[in-house]
Amino acid sequence: MTTICDDPDEFAEDQLAGWLALYADRVRGVTGGVVTLPTADTAPQVAVVIGGGSGHYPAFSGLVGPGLATGAVVGNVFTSPSAAQVYSVARAADQGRGVVLCFGNYAGDTMNFGIAAERLRAAGVDTRIVVVTDDVASADEVDRRRGIAGDFAVVKAMGAAAAAGASLDEVERVGRHANDRTRTIGVAFSGCTLPGADEPLFTVPHGHLGLGLGIHGEPGIRDVPLVPARQLAHLLVDRLLAERPADAPAGGRVAPVLNGLGDTKYEELFVLWGRIAPLLEQAGLAVVEPEVGELVTSLDMGGCSLTLQWLDDDLERLWCADAYAPAYRKVAAPVTALVPTAAGTECVADATVVPDASRASRQAADTVRVVVAATERLLREQEHELGRIDAVAGDGDHGRGMVKGIGAARRAVDGTDATAGVAFLLGRAGEAWAAEAGGTSGVLWGAALEAFGAAIGDDADEVTASLVVDAARAFADAVVQLGRAQRGDKTLLDALLPFVDALDAAVRSGVLPEAWTAAAEVARLEATATAALSPRVGRARPLAAKSVGTPDAGAVSMGMVLTRVGEVLTARRDTTNTTITTTTTTTGGVHA
């Protein structure tokens, strides 16, 4: 388990700070991650920016350096970085020749890197995206597969191409071609444990191994009996040979990566490689400069993965090219050739001006402040339970992500002037949630909070119950549009959409606190009912069978939050004489 830490919530930030102190002679920290120092007397090159959650070292920061990545975006543990972090690192890494963003195929990464790419293009930075889809166990359709240790092989090709002076078009082409030629299969012997947790995210039955694990701690697609190294080698090699890319010759040359996942160490990997190499030779494959060690880990997970990249002349040249990074050195380039960083290179944001707001909007903002504080207490209490639910078929980070998000929202709300209206206040809270939490839920909650506030506005003469219903529907619409899911997909929408419909119906015959509380109970029941559903989107989809019987963590947290909001509205109505008078026909007065 992860033993050395102070505050588990700050583990990702603390480990990165220590790492930066260790490698300050070759990289520099920027908001959201790290970039390599420039090499003296070298022409500008295309920037290759990689990234994902912490917990996978050497991926991703350890692969930043000449011949590899130009920069790495560092998210929370097992959580995609936010769009703001990706944008910051990409701007710092850009050398004027464009940027390629590269990441594994996960919903949160796809969403956040995609949003950042749009912002970069709008700022005049030509930006391309290469998504890694090497995990053969995660889906039958190649474009739906997740990215695991094949990330390294794809980044190695792009980094070498960029170092050789290739154009942005060429680096992007190389990355896509490398991904098309890369396949990975992994096995787990034991689960990994998040910082601060007492139990692993999942367990493997005694005497078994989990086949097809993901690097976020997702369980394998099935458990099979534990086998000796010779049989394990056959299991890995045979599966990859069956997945040979259509355009690759039956024989030919391959670049193998035998990767340890954190708790399975080098001597064991050496034993396994001694069994794998003859199998590749027997299959008619020539092995080119194999890598055996830890390149893409999963905290303290016991397990390993085998990656094969089928080479052609170009890919072989790039695979064999020099590279020098903190965690990977093909040839030791002298550190003295690196140019020290200049202090104070990042821009400081302009001070934010709080717009004028009506009295009704400011009073609604006061209610929001109470709601945010109460919700933070709730989510901190429920963090481990939400993580437990999420770990059944996911990566177990939902509770941590929600705590990070609401904590950031609370700090944003507390730091906002008391004269702010509800739209401005929720806008700040949503931006902070998305920036700090990262992941899919971070983006969705952030955008939804902004949409809720915008629907009410800062200039409303009164905040009626019907206006709150409109805002709740705007909240839900933002989730639907950004998440591209629907009711029945086993997501938070299975609680949220019934809540909005129930709230709309209830406020027609009652006041808001009672209507909200009744609708929240509908959401809670619908969240519980998701246990019977099979996920159709998200990380749990490849493990649909394991998900059945357990409710969706996002739906459960949504039901919890909506219930807590109802409790706050009721309490404020009961303790004040003027705050809650919210029927659809109310005129005048103050509404929450």
Salt bridges, closest charged atoms under 4 A:
ASP9 OD2 - ARG380 NH1 3.17
ASP9 OD1 - ARG400 NE 3.43
GLU13 OE2 - LYS404 NZ 2.83
ASP25 OD1 - ARG26 NE 2.98
ASP126 OD1 - ARG128 NE 3.16
ASP135 OD2 - ARG146 NE 2.59
GLU141 OE2 - ARG144 NH1 3.96
ASP169 OD1 - ARG128 NH1 2.68
GLU170 OE2 - ARG173 NH2 2.83
GLU172 OE1 - ARG128 NH1 2.74
GLU172 OE2 - ARG176 NH2 3.28
GLU218 OE2 - HIS216 ND1 3.49
ASP238 OD2 - HIS234 ND1 3.98
GLU243 OE1 - ARG145 NH2 3.12
GLU243 OE2 - ARG239 NE 3.93
ASP247 OD1 - ARG181 NE 3.11
GLU289 OE1 - LYS330 NZ 2.89
GLU291 OE2 - LYS330 NZ 3.55
GLU294 OE2 - LYS265 NZ 2.78
ASP312 OD2 - HIS177 NE2 2.67
ASP313 OD1 - ARG253 NH2 3.27
ASP314 OD1 - ARG317 NH2 3.74
GLU316 OE1 - ARG253 NH1 2.25
GLU376 OE2 - ARG380 NE 3.44
GLU376 OE1 - ARG410 NH1 2.74
GLU383 OE2 - ARG400 NE 2.56
GLU385 OE2 - ARG388 NH2 2.72
ASP395 OD2 - ARG539 NH1 1.53
ASP397 OD2 - ARG539 NH1 3.90
ASP414 OD2 - ARG410 NE 3.03
GLU462 OE1 - HIS591 NE2 3.79
ASP489 OD1 - ARG536 NE 2.63
ASP501 OD1 - ARG473 NH1 3.58
ASP504 OD2 - ARG473 NH2 3.39
ASP504 OD2 - ARG508 NH2 3.44
GLU514 OE2 - ARG573 NH1 2.77
GLU521 OE2 - ARG524 NH2 2.69
GLU526 OE1 - ARG487 NH2 3.65
GLU567 OE1 - ARG564 NE 2.92
ASP574 OD1 - ARG573 NE 2.69
